[in-house]
């Protein structure tokens, strides 16, 4: 297949035209909250009377058209954020969140803190088996991060002997704990 031709929805070859870059502004005028039409790749494809696959192919092949698609996606992202935040009853906020995640790579985040019993610093016990455990390892607890608590030292009680190969047997174990 010639790289300049992509199959359109009617089966006829569709040749890229650099004027399609200028069509994005006209298309975006037909979209928006007032028109109850979200700017989309599929909507722009319909506007140009081609398929969305054709637009994606042009996006790969023509740098100017790639910028046009980015402009469309940024407009969509902006509208979804504004509608999701200020939308009222005619906007489905769940759908806005979904589209922001799927189309724009946004994710929900959360923070978890691990603490020991009754909010005390977390104690760590490390079983190093036959491997090497450094003589001293710093363990950061909430106090050295601006919270009540402290910094602990984890002390190794044994290390693997040099010159011995690890036979994957459990001939001994190492444990370290916070003093």
Secondary structure, DSSP 8 states (H G I E B T S, - for coil): --TTEEE-TTSSEEE--TTHHHHHHHHHHT-BTTTTB---HHHHHHHHTS-HHHHHHHHHH-HHHHHHHHHHHHHHHHHHHHHHHH--TTS-HHHHHHHHHHHH------------GGG------EE-TTS---SEEEE--GGGGTSSS--EEEE-S----TT----S--S---EE-B-
